[in-house]
Amino acid sequence: MRKEASEPRPKRKRVHYAISQLAAWFLFVLIFGFRCFGRDRIPRRGGCIIACSHQSFLDPIIIGFSSSRAVNYLARSTLFKNSLFAALIRSYGAMELEREEADVKALKKCVERLRRGEIVLLFPEGTRTRTGEIGPLKPGVFLMSSRAGVPVVPAAVDGSLKSWPRGKIFPRPASVRIAYGEPIYPEKGAASYRKQAEELRDRMKKLQARIACVR
């Protein structure tokens, strides 16, 4: 049985994370003409969930370097098979997720990090879009938000699908943008979770429509 890695210290300074952020921002501006809108809508302190639309494998990278604070995220369990790579992505805040089942352990880890004042990135569509349209969202994002007592910050990307669509091995240059919206504060109850998921999707669609017009 594999020994589970210990949780990173909540206030540890990730020097390599900050350097990576700067390097990624520079490269994305250079290659993709990257632009970011509404970054100041991410709370300066306290836990929060960034809920983003999902177009390509570039999206976690975009959120990681455009967020004003370090971001934790869920990664499929197969990425943790190599111990060296697992140690690397854990140092960037990755948490292991078993995609074949309801992973209660991953949910608990997310809530724990949120309660101690960190940011968790989620893609509530559950998969990458094939068309560019934002699909139905899973209401579990607001279950997690409610349990941790933290807001959900909507985010939408545009252009990453054109840069790196499904079936392509490598990304190609394209205009890539991201926008963050005003936080949504949680309400309790399954009906409220579904209602707020619809509100979140509506906000994400509006953000995407706005940045799609930016040149």
C-alpha positions, -999 to +999 in steps of 0.1 A: +000+000+000+014+033-010+022+058+017+002+090+014+023+121+011+020+146+039+001+178+033+022+209+025+025+235+051-002+261+046+020+292+048+051+278+032+066+302+007+068+285-027+097+304-043+097+282-074+059+288-077+064+326-079+093+322-104+072+299-125+043+324-125+064+352-138+080+329-165+046+316-176+031+350-178+060+363-200+058+333-223+020+335-227+021+372-235+049+365-260+033+335-277-004+339-271-008+376-267-023+368-233-046+392-215-062+390-181-093+408-168-107+411-133-078+397-114-086+420-085-119+401-079-099+372-064-101+378-026-067+390-012-070+367+018-091+338+030-102+307+012-121+307-021-128+284-050-120+296-085-145+279-108-134+281-144-147+271-178-126+243-194-113+245-230-079+228-230-049+215-210-036+251-210-064+263-185-048+251-152-016+268-162-034+300-171-052+301-138-020+293-119+000+322-132-028+348-136-041+343-100-027+368-075-023+340-050-011+304-051-037+279-064-043+243-053-059+220-079-071+184-084-051+161-107-059+126-119-043+098-099-023+084-129-001+116-127+011+105-093+025+071-104+060+086-110+073+096-075+095+125-089+067+140-110+043+135-081+066+154-057+069+182-083+031+187-089+024+184-052+048+213-046+025+233-069-005+224-048-018+193-067-042+169-049-048+134-061-082+126-075-096+091-083-118+099-113-134+065-115-153+070-083-167+096-059-135+106-042-145+116-007-109+119+004-101+145-023-132+164-013-121+165+023-086+177+013-101+205-007-123+216+022-094+214+046-073+237+024-102+261+019-108+263+056-072+272+063-074+301+038-061+288+006-075+288-030-087+257-048-092+256-086-122+236-099-135+229-134-172+223-127-180+212-162-161+181-154-144+178-188-130+199-216-155+214-240-154+202-276-172+232-291-162+262-270-197+263-253-198+261-216-217+230-206-239+222-176-220+226-143-219+201-114-235+216-083-209+199-061-188+231-063-213+248-041-215+218-017-178+223-012-181+260-010-209+257+017-190+232+038-158+253+038-178+286+042-160+303+013-170+321-019-168+309-055-151+332-080-163+326-116-137+325-143-138+320-181-111+314-207-113+321-244-088+310-271-073+281-254-095+257-274-083+272-306-047+269-293-049+233-281-081+214-291-087+178-284-067+154-305-037+178-310-004+168-294+010+203-290-005+238-286-002+264-314-002+302-311-036+318-307-050+348-288-057+336-252-076+356-226-091+350-191-116+370-171-126+367-134-160+377-121-175+388-088-175+362-060-207+342-054-213+334-017-227+299-008-262+291+003-272+258+020-293+230+005-293+208-026-318+230-044-297+261-037-265+243-050-283+236-083-296+271-086-262+286-078-246+263-104-270+278-130-261+313-119-224+304-121-227+291-156-246+322-167-219+345-152-191+324-169-209+326-203-212+364-199-175+367-190-165+345-220-187+366-244-170+398-232-135+386-237-142+369-270-148+404-284-114+417-271-087+421-297 
